[in-house]
Amino acid sequence: MKVAALTCLGLALTIAAQEKAPPQIVPVAGKFVDLTSALGVQFQHAAPHTSKKYLLETMGSGVALFDYDNDGRLDIFLVNGAEIDDPSPLGAIPKKSGPKYWNRLYHQKPDGTFEDVTEKAGLQGAGYGMGVAAGDYDNDGYEDLFVTAYGGNRLYHNNGDGSFTDVTLKAGVAGEGWSTSAAWVDLDGDGLLDLIVLRYLQWDFTDIWCGERKQGYRSFCHPDQFQPILPLVYHNDGHGHFTESAKQTGFTKPGKGLGIAIADFNGDGHIDVFIANDSVPELLFENKGNGNFEEMGLLAGVGVDGDGHAYAGMGVDFADYDNDGLPDLAISDLAYQKYALYRNNGDGSFAYRTDDSGLSAMTLLHSGWGLRFIDYDNDGWKDILVAQAHVLDTVELAYPQLRYREPMLLARNTGHAFIDVSADSGAAFHEPWASRGLAVGDLDNDGRLDVVVTTNGGPAHILRNQASTHNHWLSVDLVGHKSNRDGIGAAVKIVSAKGAQYATVTTSG
C-alpha cells in the first residue's frame, strides 16, 4: 500500500475503526509524545566506536514505514550497523556477527503495538546498513525492500506470507562500494519501478588521521579526503532482473550522494531526480522523456547556495510548500551553512529562499540529517521537520557553540514564512539526540502524521502526533494499473474552498 497523505480543509472522511482499542496513553502537553516503549519497539542502533575513527561509524541508520502485509497498518523497518574490527584491513567487509547488529522489522498489531518479526521475515541483513527504500518492483501487490549498506546491498522480495526472500544476486543489484540512500522510480514510463542507488565516496578502511594529534581530538575525516562516485541506476526488465545503466541514461556526473528525492519539477509529465551531495554541488537530473536524463543543477539554480557555495547536503525533500502546484526543494546540511530552501519559479529554475523564509536564523548553528515536509497540524501548509545532529562527535572541542547531539527541529509554515515551534512541540523536541534517519506516516490512522526517528548508536523513537486540530484530512490509497502499482511518481491534487494542495507519491529520502 502506497499512501499519499494530504490535509483537506473543509472535507471530512471517516476511516474504519481499529479492531481493538489502542493502549490507553495519557496525553501530555505538546504536539508529539514519545511512545516508543509503550508501543513495544526496543531497537538499539549498533555503531562501533574504533580508535581509527572510520567515517562509516558516524553514518546511519535509515528507517522505512510501509505496510508489508496489506492489513492497513504501517509497519516499521529499522536499519542497523555491523561489527567493525579495530583496526580493519583494506577490503574488509563489516559483519552482522550477532542479533545486536540485525536490521529489524516491527509488525503493527491491531491494538497499535508492535512485534519484532525480523527472524520470521528473514530480514536480518548484511554489511553495515545505511538506508532503505520500499517499493513493489514486480507489481504483485506486496511491498518489497531494498536496503543499502557498506558491504552488502540487499533486495528482498516480499512473498506475501510475512516472509521475504533475498533476491539480490538473481536481480543483479548487489552493487559495489558504499551505498547510502535509494529511490524506487519509473524512469522510462514502462510501468515498472526502476532503482537508483546513491553511493557516498570512493572509500575503504584506510587509516587516515584527521583532527589534532592529541588525545581525544582525533576526528572523522572530511569527505574532501575522498573521491566522488557515480550512482547506480538499475533498469527493471519486468522479469525479476535489473540492468545497471547509469552512464547509458545520463547519470554521468559523480557525486557524494547522501539524499535523493523525486518529482516532476517542470510539469512535463516525466519524473526528475534530485541528489543531495556532501560538500560538492547538488545534482538535478531532468528526465528528457525518452529514458535519458540531463544534469542541470547549476543551471536550474539548485547546485549551490545563495552565495554560490557548495554545502554538505544530507537530507532532502521535494514537495510543494507554497501550494502553487510546483514542487520545491528543502535540503539539510551542517552548521554555519543554513538549510537550503529552493522555491520553484515555474520556468525550469529555482530561487534560493532560505534567507527570506525564516530558515536562515533558526538553522545557522544546527546540523541536519533526515528532513521531511510534514503538515503536522493539518492546516494545509507543509511544515518542515528535521532530525538534527552534527557528524563529528568531537565538534564541541573546536566549536564550543555547537553540539554533536541536538534536539529535532519543527518549523511551522504560516503560508508566508517558517517559524520555529520546536519548543512547544513536546518533550521529545527538547531531547538532544544523535539523530539520523526520519520517516513520516500516519501510524494510528487518525489523520495526523506521526514520526519515527533513528539515532546513531542509540534507540529509535516513535513520536505520536497529538496536535489539537479541527482541520480535516484525506488519505489517498493509489493503485496503479498502467503505471507502477504503487503509484510512485503520481501527482495528487486536492481542491477545496480554501484552495488547492499538491503531493507527489514517493518513498525516496
C-alpha positions as CSV (number, residue, x, y, z in Angstrom):
1,M,0.0,0.0,0.0
2,K,1.4,3.4,-1.0
3,V,-0.4,6.3,0.6
4,A,-0.2,10.0,-0.3
5,A,-1.4,11.8,2.8
6,L,-2.8,15.3,2.3
7,T,-4.8,17.6,4.6
8,C,-8.0,18.9,3.1
9,L,-9.7,21.9,4.7
10,G,-13.5,21.7,4.5
11,L,-13.6,18.0,3.6
12,A,-14.1,15.2,6.2
13,L,-13.7,11.5,5.5
14,T,-14.3,8.7,8.0
15,I,-11.9,5.8,8.3
16,A,-12.6,2.3,9.6
17,A,-12.3,1.8,13.3
18,Q,-9.5,-0.3,14.7
19,E,-10.2,-3.9,15.6
20,K,-9.3,-3.2,19.3
21,A,-8.9,0.0,21.2
22,P,-5.2,1.1,21.3
23,P,-3.3,1.1,24.5
24,Q,-4.5,3.8,26.9
25,I,-2.0,6.6,26.7
26,V,-2.4,9.7,28.9
27,P,-2.0,12.8,26.7
28,V,0.8,15.1,27.7
29,A,1.5,18.7,26.9
30,G,2.9,19.3,23.4
31,K,2.1,18.2,19.9
32,F,4.2,15.0,19.9
33,V,4.8,12.4,22.5
34,D,7.4,9.6,22.6
35,L,5.6,6.3,22.8
36,T,8.4,4.0,21.8
37,S,8.5,1.9,24.9
38,A,4.7,1.8,25.3
39,L,4.3,0.5,21.7
40,G,6.9,-2.3,22.1
41,V,9.8,-1.1,20.0
42,Q,13.1,-1.8,21.6
43,F,15.5,-1.1,18.7
44,Q,19.1,0.0,19.5
45,H,21.4,1.0,16.6
46,A,24.8,-0.7,16.9
47,A,27.5,1.7,15.9
48,P,31.1,0.6,16.8
49,H,33.5,3.2,18.1
50,T,37.0,2.4,17.0
51,S,40.3,4.2,17.7
52,K,40.7,4.8,14.0
53,K,37.5,6.9,13.7
54,Y,36.4,5.3,10.4
55,L,33.9,7.6,8.7
56,L,31.5,4.7,8.4
57,E,31.0,4.8,12.2
58,T,29.1,8.1,12.3
59,M,26.7,7.3,9.4
60,G,23.4,5.6,9.5
61,S,20.8,4.5,10.3
62,G,17.8,4.5,8.0
63,V,14.1,3.8,8.6
64,A,11.0,3.0,6.5
65,L,7.3,3.0,7.2
66,F,5.4,0.6,4.9
67,D,2.6,-1.9,5.1
68,Y,4.3,-5.2,4.3
69,D,1.2,-7.4,4.9
70,N,-1.5,-5.2,3.5
71,D,-3.5,-5.1,6.7
72,G,-4.0,-1.3,6.5
73,R,-1.5,-0.5,9.3
74,L,2.0,0.8,8.8
75,D,4.9,-1.3,9.9
76,I,8.5,-0.2,10.8
77,F,11.8,-1.3,9.3
78,L,14.9,-0.2,11.0
79,V,18.4,-0.4,9.5
80,N,21.3,-1.4,11.8
81,G,25.1,-1.3,11.7
82,A,27.7,-4.1,11.9
83,E,30.8,-5.1,13.7
84,I,34.0,-3.2,12.7
85,D,37.4,-4.6,13.6
86,D,39.8,-2.2,15.2
87,P,41.8,-1.8,13.1
88,S,40.2,-3.1,9.9
89,P,42.3,-4.1,6.9
90,L,41.8,-2.7,3.4
91,G,38.9,-4.5,1.7
92,A,37.3,-5.6,5.0
93,I,33.5,-6.1,5.0
94,P,31.7,-5.4,8.3
95,K,29.8,-8.4,9.5
96,K,26.4,-8.6,11.3
97,S,28.1,-11.0,13.8
98,G,25.1,-11.4,16.1
99,P,21.5,-10.3,16.8
100,K,22.6,-6.9,18.1
101,Y,23.6,-5.9,14.6
102,W,20.4,-7.2,12.8
103,N,18.1,-4.9,10.9
104,R,14.7,-5.1,12.5
105,L,11.1,-5.4,11.1
106,Y,8.3,-4.4,13.5
107,H,4.8,-5.5,12.6
108,Q,2.0,-3.3,13.8
109,K,-0.7,-5.4,15.6
110,P,-4.4,-4.5,15.6
111,D,-4.1,-2.8,19.0
112,G,-1.4,-0.4,17.7
113,T,1.6,-2.0,19.4
114,F,4.5,-3.6,17.5
115,E,6.0,-7.0,17.4
116,D,9.5,-7.8,16.3
117,V,9.1,-10.3,13.3
118,T,12.6,-10.0,11.9
119,E,13.6,-13.7,12.0
120,K,10.2,-14.8,10.6
121,A,10.5,-12.3,7.8
122,G,14.2,-13.2,7.1
123,L,15.3,-9.6,7.1
124,Q,18.4,-9.7,9.4
125,G,20.5,-8.2,6.7
126,A,24.2,-7.9,5.8
127,G,27.0,-5.4,5.9
128,Y,27.0,-2.0,7.7
129,G,23.4,-0.8,7.0
130,M,22.7,2.7,5.8
131,G,19.3,3.3,4.2
132,V,16.2,1.6,2.9
133,A,13.6,2.1,0.2
134,A,10.2,0.2,-0.1
135,G,8.6,-0.4,-3.4
136,D,6.6,-3.1,-5.3
137,Y,9.1,-3.7,-8.1
138,D,7.2,-6.7,-9.6
139,N,3.7,-5.2,-9.3
140,D,2.4,-8.2,-7.3
141,G,0.7,-6.0,-4.7
142,Y,3.2,-6.5,-1.9
143,E,5.9,-4.0,-0.9
144,D,9.5,-5.2,-1.4
145,L,12.6,-3.8,0.3
146,F,15.9,-2.5,-0.9
147,V,18.5,-2.0,1.9
148,T,21.7,-0.1,1.3
149,A,24.9,-0.8,3.1
150,Y,28.7,-0.7,3.0
151,G,29.5,-4.3,2.0
152,G,26.0,-5.7,1.5
153,N,23.2,-4.1,-0.5
154,R,20.2,-6.4,-0.4
155,L,16.9,-6.7,-2.4
156,Y,14.2,-8.6,-0.5
157,H,11.2,-9.8,-2.4
158,N,8.0,-9.8,-0.4
159,N,6.5,-13.3,-0.6
160,G,3.1,-12.2,0.6
161,D,3.0,-14.6,3.6
162,G,5.0,-12.5,6.1
163,S,8.4,-13.6,4.8
164,F,10.9,-12.1,2.4
165,T,13.4,-13.7,0.0
166,D,16.9,-12.3,-0.7
167,V,16.9,-12.0,-4.5
168,T,19.9,-9.6,-4.7
169,L,22.1,-11.8,-6.9
170,K,19.3,-13.0,-9.1
171,A,18.1,-9.5,-9.6
172,G,21.7,-8.2,-10.3
173,V,21.6,-5.3,-7.8
174,A,24.4,-6.1,-5.4
175,G,26.5,-3.2,-6.5
176,E,29.9,-2.3,-5.1
177,G,31.2,0.3,-2.6
178,W,29.5,2.4,0.0
179,S,25.8,2.9,-0.8
180,T,23.7,5.3,1.2
181,S,20.2,6.2,0.0
182,A,17.9,4.7,-2.7
183,A,14.8,5.5,-4.6
184,W,12.2,3.5,-6.5
185,V,11.0,5.3,-9.5
186,D,9.8,4.5,-13.0
187,L,12.4,6.3,-15.1
188,D,11.2,5.4,-18.5
189,G,7.4,5.2,-18.1
190,D,7.1,1.5,-18.8
191,G,5.0,0.8,-15.6
192,L,7.9,-0.9,-13.8
193,L,9.8,0.6,-10.9
194,D,13.5,1.2,-11.6
195,L,16.0,1.7,-8.8
196,I,18.5,4.5,-8.1
197,V,21.1,3.8,-5.5
198,L,23.4,6.6,-4.2
199,R,26.9,5.9,-3.3
200,Y,28.8,8.2,-1.0
201,L,32.6,8.1,-1.7
202,Q,35.4,6.0,-3.1
203,W,36.2,4.8,0.4
204,D,37.9,1.9,2.1
205,F,39.3,1.2,5.6
206,T,42.3,3.4,5.0
207,D,44.0,4.6,8.3
208,I,43.9,8.3,7.8
209,W,44.5,10.6,10.9
210,C,42.1,13.6,10.8
211,G,41.9,16.2,13.6
212,E,44.5,17.3,16.0
213,R,47.2,14.8,17.0
214,K,46.4,14.7,20.7
215,Q,44.3,12.5,23.0
216,G,40.6,12.8,22.3
217,Y,40.9,15.1,19.3
218,R,41.1,12.5,16.5
219,S,38.1,13.1,14.3
220,F,36.2,11.6,11.4
221,C,37.7,12.6,8.1
222,H,36.0,15.2,5.9
223,P,34.6,13.9,2.6
224,D,37.1,16.1,0.8
225,Q,39.6,13.4,1.6
226,F,37.9,11.0,-0.8
227,Q,36.9,11.0,-4.5
228,P,33.2,11.2,-5.7
229,I,31.5,8.3,-7.3
230,L,28.6,7.6,-9.7
231,P,25.3,6.4,-8.5
232,L,23.9,3.0,-9.6
233,V,20.9,3.2,-11.9
234,Y,19.1,-0.1,-12.3
235,H,16.5,-0.6,-15.1
236,N,13.8,-3.1,-14.3
237,D,13.2,-5.6,-17.2
238,G,9.9,-6.9,-15.7
239,H,11.2,-10.4,-15.2
240,G,12.9,-10.0,-11.9
241,H,16.2,-8.7,-13.2
242,F,17.8,-5.3,-13.4
243,T,20.5,-3.9,-15.6
244,E,22.8,-1.2,-14.4
245,S,22.6,1.8,-16.8
246,A,23.8,5.0,-15.1
247,K,26.1,6.0,-18.0
248,Q,23.6,5.0,-20.7
249,T,20.8,7.1,-19.1
250,G,22.8,10.2,-18.5
251,F,23.7,9.8,-14.8
252,T,27.3,10.5,-15.7
253,K,28.3,13.1,-13.1
254,P,29.8,11.6,-10.0
255,G,28.9,13.0,-6.6
256,K,29.0,12.3,-2.8
257,G,25.4,11.3,-2.5
258,L,23.5,11.1,0.8
259,G,19.9,12.1,0.0
260,I,17.6,11.5,-3.0
261,A,14.2,12.9,-3.9
262,I,11.9,12.7,-7.0
263,A,9.3,15.0,-8.5
264,D,8.2,16.4,-11.9
265,F,9.7,19.8,-11.3
266,N,8.9,21.2,-14.7
267,G,5.4,19.8,-15.3
268,D,6.3,17.8,-18.4
269,G,4.9,14.5,-17.1
270,H,8.3,12.9,-16.5
271,I,9.7,12.3,-13.1
272,D,13.0,14.1,-12.3
273,V,15.7,13.2,-9.8
274,F,17.5,15.4,-7.2
275,I,20.6,14.2,-5.4
276,A,21.9,15.9,-2.2
277,N,25.7,15.7,-2.2
278,D,28.1,16.2,0.6
279,S,30.4,19.2,0.1
280,V,30.2,19.2,-3.7
281,P,27.4,20.7,-5.9
282,E,23.9,19.2,-5.6
283,L,22.6,17.5,-8.8
284,L,19.3,17.8,-10.5
285,F,18.7,15.3,-13.3
286,E,16.0,16.3,-15.7
287,N,14.0,13.5,-17.3
288,K,14.0,14.1,-21.1
289,G,11.2,11.7,-21.6
290,N,13.0,9.0,-23.6
291,G,14.7,7.2,-20.8
292,N,17.6,9.7,-20.8
293,F,18.5,12.4,-18.2
294,E,20.4,15.6,-18.3
295,E,22.1,17.1,-15.2
296,M,21.2,20.8,-14.7
297,G,21.6,21.6,-11.0
298,L,23.7,24.7,-11.5
299,L,21.6,25.9,-14.5
300,A,18.4,25.5,-12.5
301,G,19.8,27.3,-9.5
302,V,19.9,24.4,-7.1
303,G,23.5,23.3,-7.3
304,V,24.8,25.7,-4.7
305,D,23.5,28.1,-2.1
306,G,22.6,31.7,-2.4
307,D,26.2,32.8,-2.2
308,G,27.4,30.3,-4.8
309,H,28.9,27.8,-2.3
310,A,28.6,24.1,-2.2
311,Y,27.4,22.7,1.1
312,A,27.1,19.4,2.9
313,G,23.7,18.3,1.5
314,M,22.3,15.4,3.6
315,G,18.5,15.1,3.9
316,V,16.2,16.3,1.1
317,D,12.5,16.5,0.3
318,F,10.9,17.6,-3.0
319,A,7.4,19.0,-2.3
320,D,5.2,22.0,-2.9
321,Y,5.5,24.1,0.3
322,D,3.6,27.2,-1.0
323,N,0.7,25.4,-2.7
324,D,1.3,26.8,-6.2
325,G,1.4,23.4,-7.8
326,L,5.1,23.4,-8.3
327,P,7.5,21.1,-6.3
328,D,10.1,22.9,-4.2
329,L,13.2,21.6,-2.5
330,A,14.5,21.7,1.1
331,I,17.9,20.3,2.0
332,S,19.6,19.9,5.4
333,D,23.3,20.4,5.9
334,L,25.9,21.3,8.5
335,A,26.2,24.2,11.0
336,Y,27.2,27.5,9.5
337,Q,25.7,26.6,6.2
338,K,22.0,27.1,6.8
339,Y,19.4,24.6,5.5
340,A,18.7,25.3,1.8
341,L,15.2,26.1,0.6
342,Y,14.6,26.5,-3.1
343,R,11.3,27.8,-4.5
344,N,10.3,26.5,-7.9
345,N,9.8,29.5,-10.3
346,G,7.8,27.5,-12.8
347,D,10.2,28.2,-15.7
348,G,12.7,25.4,-15.0
349,S,14.6,27.4,-12.4
350,F,14.5,27.8,-8.7
351,A,15.1,30.7,-6.3
352,Y,17.1,30.3,-3.1
353,R,14.7,31.3,-0.4
354,T,16.5,30.3,2.9
355,D,17.1,33.9,4.0
356,D,13.7,35.4,3.4
357,S,11.8,32.3,4.6
358,G,12.9,32.4,8.2
359,L,15.0,29.3,8.0
360,S,18.3,31.1,8.0
361,A,18.4,32.2,11.6
362,M,16.8,29.1,13.0
363,T,19.3,26.7,11.2
364,L,22.6,28.6,11.1
365,L,24.0,26.8,14.2
366,H,22.4,23.5,13.6
367,S,23.2,20.4,11.5
368,G,20.5,18.2,9.9
369,W,20.1,14.7,8.5
370,G,16.7,13.3,7.7
371,L,14.3,16.1,6.5
372,R,10.6,16.0,5.6
373,F,7.9,18.3,4.6
374,I,5.1,17.4,7.0
375,D,1.7,19.2,7.6
376,Y,1.7,18.2,11.3
377,D,-1.3,20.4,12.2
378,N,-3.5,19.7,9.1
379,D,-3.8,23.4,8.2
380,G,-3.0,22.8,4.5
381,W,0.6,24.1,4.6
382,K,3.6,21.8,4.6
383,D,5.9,22.4,7.6
384,I,9.5,21.2,7.8
385,L,10.7,18.6,10.3
386,V,14.5,17.8,10.6
387,A,16.4,15.1,12.5
388,Q,19.4,17.1,13.8
389,A,22.9,16.3,15.0
390,H,26.4,17.0,13.9
391,V,28.5,14.5,12.1
392,L,31.5,15.0,14.4
393,D,31.3,13.7,17.9
394,T,34.2,16.0,18.8
395,V,32.8,19.1,17.2
396,E,32.4,20.9,20.6
397,L,36.2,20.8,21.2
398,A,36.7,23.0,18.1
399,Y,33.4,24.9,18.2
400,P,32.1,25.3,21.7
401,Q,28.9,26.9,20.5
402,L,27.9,23.8,18.5
403,R,26.6,20.5,19.8
404,Y,27.1,16.9,18.5
405,R,23.7,15.8,19.8
406,E,20.8,18.2,19.1
407,P,17.0,18.3,19.6
408,M,14.9,17.9,16.5
409,L,13.6,21.0,14.6
410,L,9.9,21.6,13.7
411,A,9.4,24.7,11.5
412,R,5.8,25.7,11.0
413,N,4.7,27.0,7.6
414,T,2.5,30.1,8.1
415,G,1.9,30.4,4.4
416,H,4.3,33.3,4.3
417,A,7.3,32.1,6.2
418,F,8.5,29.4,8.6
419,I,8.6,29.8,12.4
420,D,10.4,27.6,14.9
421,V,7.8,25.8,17.0
422,S,10.1,23.1,18.3
423,A,10.0,24.4,21.9
424,D,6.2,24.0,22.0
425,S,6.0,20.6,20.3
426,G,6.6,18.2,23.2
427,A,9.3,16.9,25.4
428,A,11.0,15.0,22.6
429,F,11.9,18.3,20.9
430,H,14.0,19.2,24.0
431,E,16.0,16.0,24.0
432,P,19.5,16.1,22.4
433,W,19.9,13.0,20.2
434,A,22.4,11.9,17.6
435,S,19.6,11.8,15.1
436,R,20.0,10.4,11.6
437,G,17.0,8.7,9.8
438,L,13.5,10.1,9.6
439,A,10.2,8.6,8.4
440,V,6.7,10.2,8.5
441,G,3.4,8.4,8.3
442,D,0.0,8.1,10.0
443,L,0.7,5.1,12.3
444,D,-2.6,5.1,14.0
445,N,-4.9,6.1,11.1
446,D,-6.2,9.2,12.9
447,G,-5.3,11.6,10.2
448,R,-2.3,13.1,11.9
449,L,1.2,12.4,10.7
450,D,3.4,10.6,13.2
451,V,7.2,10.3,13.1
452,V,9.9,7.7,13.6
453,V,13.4,8.9,14.0
454,T,16.6,6.9,14.4
455,T,19.8,7.8,16.2
456,N,23.4,6.8,15.6
457,G,24.4,4.4,18.4
458,G,21.1,4.9,20.2
459,P,17.5,3.9,20.1
460,A,14.8,4.6,17.6
461,H,11.9,6.9,18.7
462,I,8.2,6.8,17.8
463,L,6.6,10.2,18.1
464,R,2.8,10.2,18.2
465,N,1.3,13.3,16.8
466,Q,-1.2,14.7,19.3
467,A,-1.7,18.1,17.6
468,S,-5.1,19.5,18.6
469,T,-6.8,20.5,15.4
470,H,-10.3,20.6,14.0
471,N,-9.0,20.6,10.4
472,H,-10.0,17.7,8.2
473,W,-7.8,15.3,6.3
474,L,-7.9,12.8,3.5
475,S,-5.8,9.7,2.9
476,V,-5.5,8.5,-0.7
477,D,-4.6,4.9,-1.5
478,L,-3.2,4.8,-5.0
479,V,-3.2,1.6,-7.1
480,G,-1.6,1.8,-10.5
481,H,-2.8,-0.3,-13.4
482,K,-0.9,1.1,-16.4
483,S,1.7,2.7,-14.1
484,N,3.6,1.0,-11.4
485,R,1.2,-0.5,-8.9
486,D,2.4,1.8,-6.0
487,G,1.7,4.9,-8.0
488,I,5.2,6.2,-7.2
489,G,5.7,9.5,-9.1
490,A,2.0,10.2,-9.3
491,A,0.9,13.7,-8.6
492,V,-2.2,14.2,-6.4
493,K,-4.2,17.5,-6.4
494,I,-6.9,18.2,-3.9
495,V,-9.2,21.3,-4.3
496,S,-11.4,22.8,-1.7
497,A,-13.0,26.1,-0.8
498,K,-9.7,27.1,0.8
499,G,-7.6,26.4,-2.3
500,A,-5.5,23.6,-3.8
501,Q,-2.9,21.3,-2.3
502,Y,-0.5,19.0,-4.1
503,A,1.6,16.0,-3.3
504,T,3.9,13.5,-5.2
505,V,3.9,9.9,-4.2
506,T,7.5,8.8,-3.2
507,T,9.4,6.5,-1.0
508,S,12.8,8.3,-1.5
509,G,14.7,10.3,1.0
